[in-house]
Amino acid sequence: MSKIHILNGAQPYEFAPGKLNKTLAERAKATFEAQGHEVR
């Protein structure tokens, strides 16, 4: 098992709240955890 650290470096703006980056980080976390990795 490896350790994976996911960074969401998005800076939300009025016209771009960062929903896509948040969704991608959540999906990546779920995928890695399902494969048995430790995710932060």
Biopython code that builds the backbone (N, CA, C, O; Angstrom):
import numpy as np
from Bio.PDB.StructureBuilder import StructureBuilder

atoms = [
    (1, "MET", "N", (0.855, -1.184, 0.000)),
    (1, "MET", "CA", (0.000, 0.000, 0.000)),
    (1, "MET", "C", (0.896, 1.240, 0.000)),
    (1, "MET", "O", (1.856, 1.326, 0.765)),
    (2, "SER", "N", (0.576, 2.172, -0.847)),
    (2, "SER", "CA", (1.329, 3.417, -0.900)),
    (2, "SER", "C", (0.503, 4.562, -0.323)),
    (2, "SER", "O", (-0.710, 4.454, -0.148)),
    (3, "LYS", "N", (1.178, 5.631, -0.041)),
    (3, "LYS", "CA", (0.518, 6.821, 0.496)),
    (3, "LYS", "C", (0.431, 7.854, -0.610)),
    (3, "LYS", "O", (1.421, 8.131, -1.287)),
    (4, "ILE", "N", (-0.749, 8.425, -0.794)),
    (4, "ILE", "CA", (-0.977, 9.399, -1.855)),
    (4, "ILE", "C", (-1.540, 10.668, -1.232)),
    (4, "ILE", "O", (-2.453, 10.621, -0.408)),
    (5, "HIS", "N", (-0.985, 11.793, -1.635)),
    (5, "HIS", "CA", (-1.442, 13.093, -1.135)),
    (5, "HIS", "C", (-2.007, 13.874, -2.322)),
    (5, "HIS", "O", (-1.308, 14.121, -3.305)),
    (6, "ILE", "N", (-3.271, 14.257, -2.219)),
    (6, "ILE", "CA", (-3.930, 14.983, -3.300)),
    (6, "ILE", "C", (-4.046, 16.451, -2.899)),
    (6, "ILE", "O", (-4.567, 16.776, -1.833)),
    (7, "LEU", "N", (-3.559, 17.322, -3.760)),
    (7, "LEU", "CA", (-3.652, 18.761, -3.524)),
    (7, "LEU", "C", (-4.667, 19.374, -4.476)),
    (7, "LEU", "O", (-4.614, 19.154, -5.686)),
    (8, "ASN", "N", (-5.578, 20.134, -3.921)),
    (8, "ASN", "CA", (-6.511, 20.911, -4.739)),
    (8, "ASN", "C", (-6.040, 22.358, -4.618)),
    (8, "ASN", "O", (-6.402, 23.059, -3.673)),
    (9, "GLY", "N", (-5.243, 22.793, -5.567)),
    (9, "GLY", "CA", (-4.650, 24.121, -5.513)),
    (9, "GLY", "C", (-5.489, 25.195, -6.168)),
    (9, "GLY", "O", (-4.988, 26.278, -6.467)),
    (10, "ALA", "N", (-6.751, 24.911, -6.392)),
    (10, "ALA", "CA", (-7.620, 25.879, -7.068)),
    (10, "ALA", "C", (-7.893, 27.078, -6.166)),
    (10, "ALA", "O", (-8.046, 26.943, -4.953)),
    (11, "GLN", "N", (-7.948, 28.232, -6.778)),
    (11, "GLN", "CA", (-8.331, 29.440, -6.063)),
    (11, "GLN", "C", (-9.705, 29.864, -6.583)),
    (11, "GLN", "O", (-9.837, 30.285, -7.732)),
    (12, "PRO", "N", (-10.717, 29.753, -5.740)),
    (12, "PRO", "CA", (-12.061, 30.077, -6.220)),
    (12, "PRO", "C", (-12.242, 31.567, -6.511)),
    (12, "PRO", "O", (-11.769, 32.431, -5.773)),
    (13, "TYR", "N", (-12.928, 31.826, -7.586)),
    (13, "TYR", "CA", (-13.271, 33.189, -7.982)),
    (13, "TYR", "C", (-14.787, 33.298, -8.059)),
    (13, "TYR", "O", (-15.483, 32.283, -8.053)),
    (14, "GLU", "N", (-15.285, 34.482, -8.128)),
    (14, "GLU", "CA", (-16.721, 34.710, -8.214)),
    (14, "GLU", "C", (-17.322, 33.990, -9.424)),
    (14, "GLU", "O", (-18.407, 33.414, -9.330)),
    (15, "PHE", "N", (-16.627, 34.023, -10.546)),
    (15, "PHE", "CA", (-17.135, 33.427, -11.779)),
    (15, "PHE", "C", (-16.718, 31.964, -11.950)),
    (15, "PHE", "O", (-17.217, 31.286, -12.849)),
    (16, "ALA", "N", (-15.819, 31.471, -11.108)),
    (16, "ALA", "CA", (-15.345, 30.088, -11.181)),
    (16, "ALA", "C", (-15.118, 29.569, -9.764)),
    (16, "ALA", "O", (-14.019, 29.711, -9.228)),
    (17, "PRO", "N", (-16.139, 28.969, -9.149)),
    (17, "PRO", "CA", (-16.040, 28.572, -7.741)),
    (17, "PRO", "C", (-15.153, 27.352, -7.463)),
    (17, "PRO", "O", (-14.913, 27.036, -6.298)),
    (18, "GLY", "N", (-14.667, 26.670, -8.480)),
    (18, "GLY", "CA", (-13.765, 25.539, -8.257)),
    (18, "GLY", "C", (-14.462, 24.203, -8.077)),
    (18, "GLY", "O", (-13.882, 23.281, -7.504)),
    (19, "LYS", "N", (-15.682, 24.081, -8.550)),
    (19, "LYS", "CA", (-16.432, 22.827, -8.392)),
    (19, "LYS", "C", (-15.794, 21.670, -9.147)),
    (19, "LYS", "O", (-15.789, 20.538, -8.661)),
    (20, "LEU", "N", (-15.251, 21.947, -10.340)),
    (20, "LEU", "CA", (-14.637, 20.881, -11.127)),
    (20, "LEU", "C", (-13.423, 20.313, -10.402)),
    (20, "LEU", "O", (-13.290, 19.093, -10.305)),
    (21, "ASN", "N", (-12.549, 21.148, -9.900)),
    (21, "ASN", "CA", (-11.366, 20.672, -9.182)),
    (21, "ASN", "C", (-11.757, 19.869, -7.948)),
    (21, "ASN", "O", (-11.144, 18.841, -7.658)),
    (22, "LYS", "N", (-12.763, 20.325, -7.225)),
    (22, "LYS", "CA", (-13.219, 19.610, -6.034)),
    (22, "LYS", "C", (-13.743, 18.227, -6.408)),
    (22, "LYS", "O", (-13.430, 17.236, -5.748)),
    (23, "THR", "N", (-14.537, 18.171, -7.463)),
    (23, "THR", "CA", (-15.096, 16.901, -7.922)),
    (23, "THR", "C", (-13.997, 15.943, -8.363)),
    (23, "THR", "O", (-14.033, 14.761, -8.023)),
    (24, "LEU", "N", (-13.020, 16.444, -9.117)),
    (24, "LEU", "CA", (-11.927, 15.581, -9.579)),
    (24, "LEU", "C", (-11.092, 15.058, -8.409)),
    (24, "LEU", "O", (-10.677, 13.899, -8.417)),
    (25, "ALA", "N", (-10.845, 15.894, -7.413)),
    (25, "ALA", "CA", (-10.081, 15.455, -6.237)),
    (25, "ALA", "C", (-10.849, 14.385, -5.463)),
    (25, "ALA", "O", (-10.260, 13.412, -4.991)),
    (26, "GLU", "N", (-12.150, 14.564, -5.335)),
    (26, "GLU", "CA", (-12.969, 13.571, -4.629)),
    (26, "GLU", "C", (-12.995, 12.239, -5.377)),
    (26, "GLU", "O", (-12.901, 11.177, -4.763)),
    (27, "ARG", "N", (-13.124, 12.297, -6.705)),
    (27, "ARG", "CA", (-13.141, 11.070, -7.510)),
    (27, "ARG", "C", (-11.791, 10.356, -7.441)),
    (27, "ARG", "O", (-11.739, 9.130, -7.342)),
    (28, "ALA", "N", (-10.703, 11.121, -7.494)),
    (28, "ALA", "CA", (-9.371, 10.522, -7.400)),
    (28, "ALA", "C", (-9.186, 9.850, -6.045)),
    (28, "ALA", "O", (-8.644, 8.748, -5.961)),
    (29, "LYS", "N", (-9.634, 10.514, -4.989)),
    (29, "LYS", "CA", (-9.519, 9.942, -3.643)),
    (29, "LYS", "C", (-10.291, 8.630, -3.545)),
    (29, "LYS", "O", (-9.769, 7.640, -3.032)),
    (30, "ALA", "N", (-11.514, 8.617, -4.027)),
    (30, "ALA", "CA", (-12.337, 7.405, -3.974)),
    (30, "ALA", "C", (-11.694, 6.272, -4.778)),
    (30, "ALA", "O", (-11.697, 5.119, -4.346)),
    (31, "THR", "N", (-11.151, 6.602, -5.939)),
    (31, "THR", "CA", (-10.514, 5.589, -6.788)),
    (31, "THR", "C", (-9.291, 4.991, -6.108)),
    (31, "THR", "O", (-9.138, 3.770, -6.076)),
    (32, "PHE", "N", (-8.421, 5.835, -5.565)),
    (32, "PHE", "CA", (-7.213, 5.336, -4.911)),
    (32, "PHE", "C", (-7.541, 4.534, -3.657)),
    (32, "PHE", "O", (-6.901, 3.516, -3.394)),
    (33, "GLU", "N", (-8.530, 4.976, -2.879)),
    (33, "GLU", "CA", (-8.913, 4.230, -1.672)),
    (33, "GLU", "C", (-9.479, 2.869, -2.042)),
    (33, "GLU", "O", (-9.232, 1.889, -1.340)),
    (34, "ALA", "N", (-10.232, 2.791, -3.132)),
    (34, "ALA", "CA", (-10.777, 1.520, -3.575)),
    (34, "ALA", "C", (-9.666, 0.543, -3.985)),
    (34, "ALA", "O", (-9.843, -0.673, -3.917)),
    (35, "GLN", "N", (-8.534, 1.083, -4.406)),
    (35, "GLN", "CA", (-7.398, 0.247, -4.795)),
    (35, "GLN", "C", (-6.519, -0.090, -3.599)),
    (35, "GLN", "O", (-5.530, -0.808, -3.745)),
    (36, "GLY", "N", (-6.868, 0.422, -2.406)),
    (36, "GLY", "CA", (-6.136, 0.080, -1.189)),
    (36, "GLY", "C", (-5.043, 1.039, -0.793)),
    (36, "GLY", "O", (-4.238, 0.718, 0.081)),
    (37, "HIS", "N", (-4.986, 2.203, -1.403)),
    (37, "HIS", "CA", (-3.966, 3.185, -1.063)),
    (37, "HIS", "C", (-4.445, 4.068, 0.097)),
    (37, "HIS", "O", (-5.646, 4.237, 0.310)),
    (38, "GLU", "N", (-3.503, 4.614, 0.824)),
    (38, "GLU", "CA", (-3.825, 5.581, 1.888)),
    (38, "GLU", "C", (-3.800, 6.966, 1.263)),
    (38, "GLU", "O", (-2.794, 7.378, 0.685)),
    (39, "VAL", "N", (-4.914, 7.683, 1.383)),
    (39, "VAL", "CA", (-5.055, 8.986, 0.702)),
    (39, "VAL", "C", (-5.331, 10.082, 1.717)),
    (39, "VAL", "O", (-6.108, 9.901, 2.655)),
    (40, "ARG", "N", (-4.686, 11.215, 1.515)),
    (40, "ARG", "CA", (-4.941, 12.417, 2.312)),
    (40, "ARG", "C", (-5.420, 13.490, 1.402)),
    (40, "ARG", "O", (-5.700, 14.602, 1.851)),
]
sb = StructureBuilder()
sb.init_structure("model")
sb.init_model(0)
sb.init_chain("A")
sb.init_seg("    ")
for serial, (resi, resn, name, xyz) in enumerate(atoms, 1):
    if name == "N":
        sb.init_residue(resn, " ", resi, " ")
    sb.init_atom(name, np.array(xyz, "f"), 0.0, 1.0, " ", f" {name:<3s}", serial, name[0])
structure = sb.get_structure()
